[in-house]
Amino acid sequence: MVILFYFGEIKRTTFQQLASSTPRLECRSYYLNSGTLVEGVNLSCKNIFVRGPKKGRRADKPMTSEDFWNLAGRAGRWGQEFQGNIFCLDVNNEKLWPNGKPEKRTPYIITPSVDKQMENTDKIIKYIKDGTPRSESVGNIDYEYLITYIIEGIATNNKAILGSLGSSDASSEIELILENCELPHEIFRKNAGISPIAIEELYSYFQNKAENDDLESLIPPHPSSENAVVELTKVLSRINKYLSPSSFGFMFWSNPIGHLILRQYGQ
């Protein structure tokens, strides 16, 4: 028996080796992991066991009926099995299943993510007027993507995008930001999910370095050099500081897996 635990972001090379080796395993294998791996990566599996499923970046939202049936459809895929099973455990426990046990699948309306975000127009506008502070960016990542979405509409004069905003003042606030930015709008469009204000601040940092004739300090070292680790850490620190604090977590790469798990649960 092989039991494989999955936590966090599995490295691509590790996953590829895992996926290619699974069909060759003569013994029965079990994967213990989050629903993300099953839904997004689609490891082949005949049976899925679910107990108190949750979703969200902090796993603090009970899984909806729509999400459950989407997950159920992953059982028996990729040619390994033509059908599969999903087992729900402790369905009578209301704490684990606050929305009730899964019943018969019913049709539902898919609401675009933009429409959901535009329900919080006042909060979005306040976030923009406050300068999209980096200390709040991790908790407002959806706003960051929405800003990029609106920039796409403004830059290309996409009526479908602009029309989806309704009577919101968010687009006019973002237009003011773009007017005060030196960088081309194309750069903001190519860096989806990152505030244009944050990108502009990083650009200003580079400009200050240039004015002080210190651009060479920004050049990453060759990976084989003696000080590569220290200098590359500085590079990542700059990105982390100006673009999105705590989004990369590279400072913790050398920590034991137990510490990484505890840190993730503590967020």
Secondary structure, 3 states (H helix, E strand, C coil): CEEEECCCCCCHHHHHHHHHHHHHCCCCEEEECCHHHHHHHCCCCCEEEECCCEECCCCCEECCHHHHHHHHCCCCCCCCCCCCEEEECCCCCCCCCCCCCCCCCCCCCCCCHHHHHHHHHHHHHHHHHCCCCHHHCHHHHHHHHHHHHHHHHHHHCCHHHHHHCCCCCHHHHHHHHHHCCCCCHHHHHHCCCCCHHHHHHHHHHHHHHHHCCCHHHHCCCCCCCCCHHHHHHHHHHHHHHHCCCCCCCHHHCCCCHHHHHHHHHHC
